[in-house]
Amino acid sequence: MLLVCLNKISMKRLFVLLSLGLGVVIAANAQNPIIHDQFTADPTARAFEGRVYLYPSHDIPAPANFSRKDWFCMEDYHVFSSDNLVTWKDHGVILSQDKVPWGNHEAYAMWAPDCIFRNGKYYFFYPATPKDFKMGSIGVAVADKPYGPFKPEATPIKGTRGIDPCSFIDKDGQAYLYWAGGNIYVAKLKDNMLELASDPKVIEGLPKGFKEGPFFFERNGFYYLTFPLVLDKTETLAYCMGKSPMGPFEYKGLIMDQSPTGCWTNHHSLVQFKGQWYLFYHHNDYSPQFDKNRSVRVDSLFFNSDGTIRKVIPTLRGVGITSAMDKIQIDRYSKIGGGTSIAFLNENNKFEGWKTVFAQKGSWLQYNRVDFGHKKLSKAYLRVKSSQGGILEIKADNDNGMEIAKAVVPSKNAWTVIQVPVIKSPKAVKNLYAVLNSGEQVEIDWLYFK
């Protein structure tokens, strides 16, 4: 699933594109993870100017001058945007540690950031380690556009010691800043968004356990304080509700359970976009053996009638609708069974993505929300590999649904693109279903229709 081919673009040209703010489109379909060419974590999603802007931290391999090779390492921030949550544009680096006037340029501690709009300006809040090597502080960078260029202030916000800032502006115009550092803190911000207007206050009454990464929002008169929380071994996502931005808050439970695969951290944000709420979070999809390299995901989120949040079950499929005429990466499945499994295409470069392995007759996969349009489709194309060969049947919706195509996979132990006729062309949005009718160990990279 190689969705970015940077070897076709000179690095000089890429640098020019990013410098001009033109960006690079880096993803073709809304599948988890959503950023496919680099590690991203701690995502703050904000709706600005009809688009969702994503402000994550950026995990990188530890450089030679960073002593902890087994720890999180982050030197800069990118910003990404999308108008449909399907195609994401990388606007490039908006701030790096060597551009922070007050920061230690070798700390590699650019933890979770945030961005908010006020009075015609965009305020980017970020943590960094001061030059005196004491506990991190919160800085601000200001821009005229949500993708920058951002100019960092000369000093951090006085009175802030910690990481993971989150900003919030209430309906009366009062701005607040939340952050973590042993506890979760809140303070009012002055109208200039650069200084605290009150002393920091520890938010009391939260459940026991390690807490960080606060994200705060308001909905229908309820104020929600959400945060990663360790109840057992790894971080869950938890939340409280209250009637004012500074509390008191009542603990309500979990938004997401801890990782079933042992990824120690999770970090998140919630955003409403085009009438639907979404949860952005992260997992170590591209780095299953090292959970300090993480990748951003997104899934739909729903509220109950009393304002409480329904628990989100993580998916590979993610959100959005996939066009039948784009390459459908079915390894980001909705359901599998009968011996179907997923593996990396290239263990030496996991950013190439995954493949689907139909192990035996009866192995099947379902991929939801494919838009077949309203014109008749005549051909299906599949990138396949199998030393044994087999016959793969593609249907709409389920095993009893419309037969779209039947692909005879050749016995060839190398990747091959095959073309097969469409038997019957579906219309509009349908779920895609694939089942191996005969053969074994049939591998598929992608498929699409014309």
PANU-799786 format. One record per atom (N, C-alpha, C, O): residue in one letter; x, y, z. Coordinates in steps of 0.2 Angstrom, whole numbers, plus 5000, padded with zeros to 4 digits. Layout:
BEGIN
AXYZ
...
This chain:
BEGIN
M500449945000
M500050005000
M500450065000
M500450105005
L500850074995
L501350134994
L500950184991
L500950194985
L500750234995
L500350294993
L500750354991
L500450404988
V501350354993
V501750414992
V502450384988
V502750334991
C502550414983
C503150394979
C503650444978
C503750484973
L504050464984
L504450514984
L505050514980
L505350564978
N505250454977
N505750444973
N505650474966
N506050484962
K505050494965
K504850524958
K504850604959
K504750634954
I504950624965
I505050694966
I505650714969
I505850684974
S506050754966
S506750774969
S506650804976
S506150834977
M507050784980
M507050814987
M507050894987
M506750924991
K507350924982
K507350994981
K506651014979
K506451064982
R506350984975
R505651004973
R505150994979
R504751034980
L505250944983
L504850934988
L504950984993
L504451014996
F505551004995
F505651064999
F505351124997
F505051165001
V505351144990
V505051204988
V504351204989
V504051254991
L504051144987
L503251134988
L503051154995
L502551184996
L503451125000
L503251135007
L503351205009
L503051235013
S503951235007
S504151295009
S503551345006
S503451395010
L503251335001
L502751384998
L502051365001
L501651404999
G502051315005
G501451305008
G500951265004
G500351255005
L501251234998
L500751204993
L500651134996
L500151104994
G501051104999
G500951035002
G501050984998
G501050994992
V500950925000
V501050854997
V500450814999
V500350805005
V500050794994
V499450744996
V499750674998
V500150654993
I499650655004
I500050595006
I499550535007
I499850485008
A498950535006
A498550485007
A497950475002
A497650535000
A497750415000
A497250414995
A496550394998
A496050414995
N496550355003
N495950335006
N495950345013
N496450345017
A495350345016
A495250355024
A495350295027
A494850255028
Q495950265028
Q496050205032
Q496550215037
Q496950265037
N496450175042
N496950185048
N497550145047
N497550085046
P498150175049
P498250245050
P498150295044
P498150275039
I498050355046
I497850405040
I498450435037
I498350465032
I499050435041
I499650465038
I500050415036
I500250375041
H500250405030
H500550345028
H501350345026
H501650295024
D501650405027
D502350415025
D502850435031
D503450445030
Q502550435037
Q502950455043
Q502550445049
Q501950425049
F502950445054
F502650425061
F502250495063
F502550545063
T501650485066
T501350545069
T500950515075
T500750465076
A500950565080
A500650545087
A500250605090
A500350655087
D499950595095
D499650645099
D499250695095
D499350755095
P498750675091
P498450715086
P497950765089
P497450745093
T498050825088
T497450875089
T497150895083
T497550925078
A496550885082
A496150905076
A495750965077
A495350965082
R495751005073
R495351075073
R495051085066
R495351075061
A494351105067
A494051125061
A494151205059
A493851245063
F494451215054
F494651285052
F494451295045
F494651255041
E494151345043
E494051365036
E493751315031
E494051305026
G493351275034
G493051215030
G493451155029
G493251115026
R493951155033
R494451095033
R494551075040
R494551105045
V494751005041
V495050985047
V495850995047
V496150965042
Y496151025051
Y496851035052
Y497050985058
Y496850985063
L497550945056
L497850905061
L498550925063
L498950935059
Y498650935070
Y499250955073
Y499450895077
Y499350895083
P499950855075
P500150795079
P500850815081
P501250855078
S501150775086
S501850765087
S502150725081
S501750685078
H502850715081
H503150685075
H503750645078
H504250665079
D503550575079
D504050535081
D504650515075
D504450515069
I505250515077
I505750505073
I506250455076
I506250445082
P506650425072
P507250375075
P507650425079
P507850475077
A507950395084
A508350435088
A509050455085
A509350405082
P509250515084
P509850535081
P510450515085
P510350495091
A511050525083
A511650505087
A511750545093
A512050525098
N511550605093
N511650655099
N511050645104
N511050685109
F510650595103
F510050585108
F510250515112
F510250465108
S510350525118
S510550465122
S510150405123
S510350355123
R509450425123
R508950375124
R508650345118
R508250365115
K508950285116
K508750255109
K508050215110
K507750195105
D507850205116
D507250175118
D506650215120
D506250195123
W506750285118
W506250325121
W505950365115
W506150365110
F505450405117
F505150455112
F505650505110
F505950535114
C505650515103
C506050565101
C505650615095
C505450585090
M505650675097
M505250725093
M505550785092
M505650825097
E505750805086
E506050875085
E505650925081
E505950985081
D505050905078
D504750965075
D503950945074
D503750895077
Y503650985071
Y502850975070
Y502750995063
Y502951045060
H502350945060
H502050955054
H501250975055
H501050965060
V500951005050
V500251005050
V499950975044
V500250985038
F499350945044
F499050905039
F498350935039
F498050955044
S498050935033
S497350955032
S496950915027
S497250885023
S496250915028
S495850875023
S495150915023
S494950935029
D494850905018
D494150935018
D493650875018
D493050895017
N493850815018
N493450755018
N493650705023
N493250645023
L494150705026
L494450655031
L494650595027
L494850545030
V494750605020
V494950545016
V495650565013
V496050525014
T495650615010
T496350635007
T496650695011
T496350745013
W497250675013
W497650725018
W498250755015
W498550725011
K498350815016
K498850855013
K499350875018
K499150905024
D499950865017
D500550885022
D500750955020
D501050965015
H500650995025
H500851065023
H501651075026
H501851135025
G501951025028
G502651025030
G502751045037
G502251055041
V503351055038
V503551075045
V503351145047
V503551195043
I503051155052
I502851225054
I503251255060
I503251315062
L503551205064
L504051225069
L504451175071
L504251115071
S505151185072
S505551135074
S505951165081
S505951225082
Q506251115084
Q506551135091
Q507151185090
Q507251225094
D507451185084
D508051235083
D507751305082
D508151345081
K507051315081
K506751375080
K506451405086
K506251465086
V506451365092
V506151395098
V506751435101
V507251405104
P506651495102
P507151545105
P507351525112
P507951535114
W506851495116
W507051485123
W507151415124
W507251395130
G507151375119
G507151295120
G507851265119
G508351295116
N507951205122
N508551165121
N508451135115
N508051095114
H508951145110
H508851125103
H509151055102
H509151025097
E509251015108
E509450945108
E509050905112
E509250845114
A508450935114
A508050895119
A507550845116
A507450795119
Y507350855110
Y506950805106
Y506350795110
Y506150735111
A506050845113
A505450835117
A504850885115
A504550915119
M504750885109
M504150925106
M503550875107
M503350845102
W503250875113
W502650835114
W502050865111
W502050905107
A501450835113
A500850855110
A500650925110
A500750965115
P500450955104
P500351025103
P499551035102
P499150995103
D499351105101
D498651125100
D498651185096
D499251215095
C498151205093
C498051265089
C497351285090
C496851255090
I497251355090
I496651385091
I496651455087
I497151485086
F496051475085
F495951535081
F495651585086
F495151575089
R495851645085
R495551705089
R495851775086
R496451785084
N495351815085
N495451885083
N495951885076
N496351925076
G495751845072
G496051845065
G496751805065
G497151805060
K496951775071
K497651745071
K497551675074
K497051655077
Y498051625072
Y498051565074
Y498651555079
Y499151575078
Y498451525085
Y498951525091
Y499051445091
Y498651405093
F499751435090
F499951365091
F500351355097
F500851385099
F500051315102
F500351305108
F500751235108
F500451185106
Y501251235111
Y501751175110
Y502151175117
Y502351225120
P502351115119
P502851105124
P503551105122
P503651075116
A504051125125
A504751115124
A505151115130
A504851145135
T505751095130
T506151095136
T506551155136
T506951175131
P506551195141
P506951255141
P507751245141
P507951185142
K508151295140
K508851285139
K509151265146
K509651245146
D508751285151
D509051265158
D508951195160
D509051175166
F508651155155
F508551085156
F508051065162
F508051005164
K507651115164
K507151095169
K506551075166
K506551055160
M505951065170
M505351035167
M505151075161
M505251135161
G504851045156
G504551075150
G504151135152
G503751135157
S504051185147
S503651235147
S503251245141
S503351205136
I502751285141
I502251295136
I502451355132
I502451405135
G502551345125
G502651405121
G502051415116
G501651375116
V502151475113
V501551495108
V501951515102
V502451555102
A501651495096
A501851525090
A501251555086
A500751525087
V501251605082
V500751645080
V500751645072
V501351655069
A500151635069
A500151635061
A499551665059
A499051675063
D499551685053
D498851715050
D498451665047
D497851675045
K498751605045
K498451545042
K498551485047
K499051475050
P498051435046
P498151375051
P498751335049
P498951295053
Y499051345043
Y499551305041
Y500251345041
Y500751325039
G500151405044
G500751445045
G500851495039
G500451505035
P501451525039
P502051515044
P501951535051
P501651595052
F502151505056
F502051515063
F502751545065
F503251525064
K502651605069
K503251635072
K503151625080
K502751645083
P503651595082
P503651575090
P503851635094
P504251675092
E503551645099
E503651695104
E504351685107
E504551635108
A504651745110
A505351735112
A505351705119
A505951675120
T504851695123
T504851665129
T504251615130
T503751635127
P504251565134
P503751525136
P503151565140
P503351615142
I502651535140
I502051565145
I502251565152
I502351505155
K502351615155
K502551615162
K502051585166
K501451595166
G502251535171
G501851505175
G501651435173
G501351395176
T501851415167
T501751345164
T502351305165
T502851315163
R502251245168
R502751195168
R502451125167
R502051105171
G502551095161
G502251035159
G502251025152
G502651055148
I501850985150
I501750965142
I501050965140
I500550975144
D500950945134
D500250925131
D499750985132
D499250975135
P499851045130
P499351095131
P498751085127
P498751055121
C498151115129
C497551115126
C497251185127
C497151205133
S497051215122
S496651285123
S495951275122
S495751235118
F495551325125
F494851325124
F494551395125
F494851425130
I494151415121
I493751475122
I493051465123
I492751435119
D492851485129
D492151485131
D491651525127
D491851575123
K491051515127
K490551555124
K490551635126
K490351675122
D490751645132
D490851715134
D491451745132
D491551805134
G491851715128
G492451745126
G493151725130
G493651745128
Q493051705136
Q493551685140
Q493951625138
Q493651575136
A494651635137
A495051575135
A495351545141
A495551575146
Y495551485140
Y495851435145
Y496351395142
Y496351385136
L496851375146
L497351335144
L497451275149
L497451285155
Y497451215146
Y497551155150
Y498151125149
Y498351125143
W498451085153
W499151055152
W499251005157
W498850995162
A499750955156
A499850905161
A500550915163
A501050935160
G500650885170
G501350885173
G501350855180
G501350895185
G501150795180
G501050755187
G500350765188
G500050715191
N500050815187
N499250825188
N499050855181
N499450865176
I498350875181
I498150905175
I497950975178
I497650985183
Y498151025174
Y498151095177
Y497651135172
Y497551115166
V497351195174
V496951235170
V497151305173
V497251325179
A497151355168
A497251425170
A496851465165
A496851445159
K496651525167
K496351575162
K496951605158
K497451615160
L496751615151
L497251655147
L496951725146
L496351745146
K497451775145
K497251845144
K497051845136
K497151795133
D496751895135
D496451905128
D497051905122
D496851885117
N497651915124
N498151915119
N498351845118
N498751825113
M498151795122
M498251725121
M499051705122
M499251645121
L499351745125
L500051735126
L500251735134
L500851715135
E499851755138
E499951755145
E499351725149
E498851725147
L499551695155
L499051675160
L498651735163
L499051785165
A498051725164
A497651775167
A497451755174
A497151795178
S497651695176
S497551675183
S498051625185
S498451595180
D498151605191
D498651555193
D498451485191
D497851475191
P498851445189
P498651375188
P498351345193
P498551345199
K497851305192
K497451265196
K497451195195
K497351175189
V497551155200
V497551075199
V496851055198
V496451075203
I496651015193
I495950995193
I495850935197
I496250885197
E495450945202
E495350885208
E494850835205
E494450855201
G494850785209
G494250735209
G494350685203
G493850655201
L494950685199
L495050645194
L495250575197
L495450565202
P495050515193
P495250455195
P495950445196
P496450475193
K496150395201
K496850375202
K497150345196
K496850315192
G497850355195
G498150325189
G498550385186
G498350445186
F499050365182
F499450415178
F498950445173
F498550415169
K499050515172
K498550555168
K499050605164
K499450625167
E498850615158
E499150665154
E498750685148
E498150665148
G498950725144
G498650745137
G497950765138
G497550735134
P497750815142
P497050835142
P496850865135
P497150905132
F496250855134
F495850885128
F495150905131
F494850865133
F495050975129
F494451005132
F493951025127
F494151055122
F493351015128
F492851045123
F492151055127
F492051025132
E491651095123
E491051105126
E490551075121
E490651085115
R489951045123
R489451025119
R488751025123
R488650995128
N488251065120
N487651065123
N487651085130
N487251055134
G488051135132
G488051155139
G488451115144
G488551135149
F488751055141
F489151015145
F489851025143
F490051035138
Y490351035149
Y491051035147
Y491350975149
Y491250935154
Y491750955144
Y492050885144
Y492850895145
Y493150925141
L493150865150
L493850855151
L494050785149
L493850735153
T494450775144
T494550705142
T495350695142
T495750745142
F495550635144
F496350625145
F496550555145
F496050515146
P497150535143
P497350475143
P497450455151
P497650495155
L497250395153
L497250375160
L497550295160
L497250255156
V498050285164
V498250215165
V497850185171
V497950205177
L497450135170
L497150105175
L497450035176
L497350005182
D497750005171
D498149945172
D498849945170
D499249965174
K498949935163
K499649935161
K499749985155
K500350015155
T499249995151
T499350045146
T498750095146
T498350095150
E498850155142
E498350205143
E497750195140
E497650165134
T497150205143
T496550215141
T496350285139
T496850325140
L495850295136
L495550365135
L494950375139
L494450345139
A494950425144
A494450435149
A494150505149
A494450545145
Y493550515152
Y493350585152
Y492850595158
Y492650555162
C492850665159
C492450685165
C491950745162
C492050765156
M491450755165
M490950805163
M490850855168
M490850835174
G490750925167
G490550975172
G490151025169
G489951025163
K490051075173
K489651135171
K489951195170
K489651255169
S490651195171
S491051255170
S491751235167
S491951175169
P492151275164
P492751255161
P493351245167
P493751205165
M493251265173
M493751245178
M493451195183
M493751185188
G492851165182
G492651115186
G492151145191
G491951205191
P491851105196
P492151035197
P491850985191
P491351005188
F492250925191
F492050885185
F491850815189
F492150795194
E491450775185
E491250715187
E491550655182
E491350665176
Y491850615185
Y492150555181
Y491550515178
Y491150495182
K491650505171
K491050465168
K491350395165
K490850355164
G491950385164
G492150325162
G492650335156
G492950385155
L492650275151
L493150275146
L492850295139
L492250275138
I493250325135
I493050335128
I493350275124
I493050255119
M493950255126
M494250195123
M494650155128
M494950185132
D494550085127
D494950045131
D495750045129
D495950075124
Q496150015134
Q496850015132
Q496949965126
Q496549925124
S497549975123
S497749945117
S497749865118
S498049845123
P497449825114
P497449755115
P498149725113
P498249665114
T498549765109
T499249745107
T499749775111
T500349755110
G499649815116
G500149835121
G500449895119
G500949915122
C500249935115
C500450005114
C500350045120
C499850055122
W500950075123
W500850095130
W500450165130
W500050175135
T500550205125
T500250275125
T499650275121
T499550235116
N499150315122
N498650345118
N498550415119
N498750435124
H498350455114
H498250525115
H497750545109
H497750515104
H497350595110
H496750605106
H496550675106
H496850725109
S496050685102
S495650745102
S494950725099
S494850675095
L494450765100
L493750755097
L493650825093
L493750875095
V493350815087
V493150865083
V492450855080
V492350795078
Q492050905079
Q491450895075
Q491550925068
Q491850985068
F491350885063
F491550915056
F490950885052
F490850825051
K490650935048
K490050925044
K489550875047
K489250835045
G489350895054
G488850865057
G489050805061
G488550775064
Q489650775060
Q489850715063
Q490450725068
Q490850765067
W490450695074
W490950695078
W491450635077
W491250585075
Y492150655078
Y492650605077
Y493150605082
Y493250655086
L493450545083
L493950535088
L494650525085
L494650475081
F495050565085
F495750555083
F496150535088
F496150555094
Y496550485087
Y497050445092
Y497650415089
Y497650425083
H498050385092
H498650355089
H498750275091
H498450255096
H499050245087
H499250175089
H499950165085
H500150205081
N500250105087
N500950095084
N500850045078
N501249995077
D500450065073
D500250015067
D500950005063
D501049945061
Y501350055061
Y501950045057
Y502550025061
Y503050015058
S502450015068
S503049995072
S502749955078
S502849965083
P502549895076
P502249845081
P502749825086
P502549805092
Q503349825085
Q503849805090
Q504149865094
Q504549855098
F503949925092
F504249985096
F503750035096
F503650075092
D503450035102
D502850085103
D502950155104
D502550195106
K503650175103
K503850245104
K503750275097
K503850335096
N503550235092
N503450265085
N502750255083
N502550195082
R502350305083
R501650295083
R501350325077
R501650365073
S500650315075
S500350335069
S499650355071
S499250315075
V499350405068
V498750435069
V498150395066
V498250375060
R497650385070
R497050355067
R496450405068
R496450445072
V495850385065
V495250425066
V494650375066
V494650335061
D494150375070
D493550335070
D492950385072
D493050435075
S492350365070
S491750405071
S491650395079
S491750345082
L491350455082
L491150455089
L490450475090
L490250515086
F490050445095
F489350465096
F489250475103
F489550455107
F488750515104
F488550535111
F487850505112
F487450495108
N487750485119
N487050465121
N486650525122
N486850585122
S485950515123
S485550575124
S485650615130
S485450675130
D485950585135
D486150625141
D486850655141
D487050685146
G487150655135
G487750685134
G488350645135
G488950665134
T488250585138
T488850545139
T489150515132
T488750515128
I489750495132
I490050475126
I490050395126
I490250365130
R489850375120
R489850305118
R490550285117
R490950315114
K490750225120
K491450205119
K491650185112
K491250155108
V492250205110
V492450195103
V492850135102
V493350125106
I492650095097
I493050035096
I493450045090
I493250065085
P494150035091
P494650055086
P494450015079
P494349955080
T494550045074
T494450005067
T495150015063
T495450065064
L495249965058
L495649975053
L495350015047
L495750055044
R494750005046
R494350035040
R494350115041
R494450145036
G494350145047
G494250215048
G493650245046
G493150215046
V493650305043
V493050345041
V493050355034
V493550345030
G492550385031
G492550405024
G492350345019
G492250295021
I492250365013
I492050325008
I492550315003
I492850365001
T492650255001
T493250234996
T492950234989
T492450194988
S493150264984
S492950254977
S493150194974
S493750174975
A492750154971
A492850094968
A493450104963
A493750054961
M493550164960
M494050174955
M494650194958
M495150204954
D494750204964
D495450204968
D495650144970
D495250094970
K496350134971
K496550074974
K496250064981
K496350094985
I495950004981
I495549984988
I496049944991
I496249884990
Q496349974997
Q496749935001
Q496349895006
Q496249915012
I496149835004
I495749795008
I496049765014
I495649735018
D496749775015
D497049755021
D496749795027
D496849775033
R496449855025
R496149895031
R495449875031
R494949915030
Y495349815032
Y494649785032
Y494149805037
Y494349835042
S493549785036
S493049795041
S492949735045
S492849735051
K492949675042
K492849605045
K493249555041
K493349565035
I493549505044
I493849455041
I493649385044
I493449385050
G493849325041
G493649265044
G493949205039
G494149225034
G493849145042
G494049085038
G494749075036
G494949045032
G495249115040
G495949105039
G496249165036
G496849155034
T495849215035
T496149275032
T496649315037
T496449315043
S497149335035
S497649375039
S497949435035
S497949435029
I498349475039
I498649535036
I499349535038
I499549515044
A499849555033
A500549555034
A500849615031
A500549645026
F501449635033
F501749685030
F501949665023
F502149605022
L501949715018
L502249695011
L502949695011
L503249655008
N503249735015
N504049735016
N504249745023
N504149805026
E504549695026
E504749705033
E505249755034
E505349785040
N505649775029
N506149825029
N505949895028
N506249945030
N505349905026
N505049965025
N504249965026
N503949955021
K504049965032
K503349955034
K502950005031
K502349995031
F503150065029
F502750115026
F502450095019
F502050135017
E502750045017
E502450015010
E501749985012
E501349975007
G501649975018
G500949955020
G500849875020
G501349845022
W500249855019
W500149785021
W499849745015
W499649775010
K499749685015
K499449635011
K498949595014
K499049585020
T498449575011
T497949525013
T498149455011
T498249445005
V498149405015
V498249335014
V497649295015
V497449285021
F497449265010
F496849215010
F497149145010
F497449125005
A497149125016
A497549065018
A497348995014
A497648955012
Q496648995014
Q496348925012
Q495648945009
Q495348995009
K495348895006
K494748895003
K494248915009
K494248895014
G493848965007
G493348995012
G493549055016
G493149085019
S494249075015
S494449135018
S494149195015
S493949195009
W493949245019
W493549295017
W493649365020
W494049365025
L493449415017
L493549485020
L493049525017
L492749525012
Q492849575022
Q492349625020
Q492649695021
Q492949705026
Y492549735016
Y492749805017
Y492149855015
Y491949855010
N492049895020
N491349935020
N491449995016
N492050025016
R490950025014
R490850085011
R491250105005
R491750145005
V491150064999
V491450074993
V490950104988
V490350084988
D491150164985
D490650204981
D490750174974
D491350194971
F490350134971
F490350114964
F490050164959
F490150144953
G489850214961
G489550274957
G488950244953
G488550204956
H488850284947
H488150264944
H488350244936
H487850234933
K488950244935
K489150224928
K489350144928
K489550124933
K489250114923
K489350044923
K490150024923
K490450064919
L490349984927
L491049964927
L491149904923
L490749854923
S491649894920
S491849844915
S492349794917
S492449734915
K492849824921
K493449784922
K493649794930
K493549844933
A493949744932
A494249744939
A495049724938
A495249684934
Y495449764942
Y496149754942
Y496349734949
Y496149764954
L496749684950
L497049664956
L497749654956
L498049624951
R498149674961
R498849654962
R498849594966
R498749604972
V499149534964
V499049474967
V499749434967
V500149454963
K499749384971
K500349344971
K500149274975
K499849274980
S500349224972
S500149154975
S500549104971
S500549094965
S500949064975
S501349004972
S500848944971
S501048904967
Q500248944974
Q499748894973
Q499248914968
Q498948864965
G499048974967
G498548994963
G497848994967
G497848954972
G497349014963
G496649004966
G496149054963
G496349084958
I495549044965
I494949084962
I494649124968
I494449104973
L494649194967
L494449244971
L493749274969
L493749294963
E493249264972
E492649294970
E492449364974
E492549364980
I492249414970
I492149474973
I491449494973
I491149484967
K491149514978
K490349524979
K490249584982
K490649624985
A489649604981
A489349664985
A489049644991
A488549604991
D489149674996
D488849675003
D489049605007
D489349615012
N488949545004
N489049485009
N489049425004
N489049434998
D489149365007
D489249305004
D488649294999
D488749254994
N488049315001
N487449304997
N487349364992
N486749364989
G487749414992
G487649464988
G487749464980
G487949404978
M487749514977
M487849524970
M488549504968
M489049524971
E488649454963
E489349434961
E489649494956
E489349504951
I490149524958
I490449574954
I490949554949
I490949564943
A491349504952
A491949484947
A492249414950
A492149404956
K492549374946
K492849314948
K493549324945
K493649324939
A494049324950
A494749324948
A495149264948
A495149234954
V495349234943
V495849184943
V496549204944
V496849234940
V496749184950
V497449204952
V497949154949
V497949094951
P498449174945
P498949124943
P499449104948
P499549134953
S499649044947
S500249014951
S500849044949
S501249024945
K501049094953
K501649134951
K501849174957
K501549214961
N502449154959
N502749174966
N503049244965
N503649254967
A502649294962
A502949364961
A502249404960
A501749384958
W502349464962
W501749514961
W501549524954
W501949544950
T500949514953
T500649524946
T500049564946
T499649544951
V499949604941
V499249634941
V498849604936
V499049594930
I498249574938
I497849544933
I497249584932
I496949624936
Q496949574926
Q496249604924
Q495749554923
Q495849504919
V495149574926
V494649524925
V493949564923
V493949624925
P493549534919
P492849564918
P492449574924
P492349534928
V492049634924
V491549634929
V490849604926
V490649614921
I490649554930
I490049514929
I489449554929
I489049564925
K489349594935
K488849634936
K489049694940
K489349694945
S488849754938
S489149824941
S488649844946
S488049864944
P488849854952
P488449884957
P488349954956
P488749984952
K487849984960
K487750064960
K487850084967
K487650054972
A488050154967
A488050184973
A488550154978
A489050124976
V488450164985
V488850144990
V488650074992
V488150064994
K489150024992
K489049954994
K489649934998
K490149964998
N489549885002
N490049845006
N490349795001
N490049764997
L491049795001
L491449744996
L491549685000
L491749685006
Y491449624997
Y491549565000
Y492049514996
Y491849514990
A492549484998
A492949444994
A493049374998
A493149375004
V492949324994
V493049254997
V493449214992
V493349214986
L493949174995
L494349124991
L493949064990
L493749024994
N493749054983
N493348994982
N493748924981
N493448874982
S494348934979
S494848874978
S495548904979
S495648964977
G495948854980
G496648874981
G496848894988
G496448884993
E497448914989
E497748934995
E498348984995
E498648984990
Q498449015000
Q498949065001
Q498949114995
Q499449124992
V498349144994
V498249194989
V498349264992
V498049274997
E498849304990
E498949364993
E498749424988
E498849424982
I498449474991
I498249534987
I498449594990
I498449604996
D498749644986
D498949704988
D498449754988
D498249784993
W498049764982
W497549804981
W497049784975
W497249744971
L496549814975
L496049804969
L495749874967
L495649914972
Y495549874961
Y495049934959
Y494749914953
Y494849864950
F494249964951
F493849944945
F493850004940
F494050064942
K493749994934
K493650044929
K492950034925
K492850074920
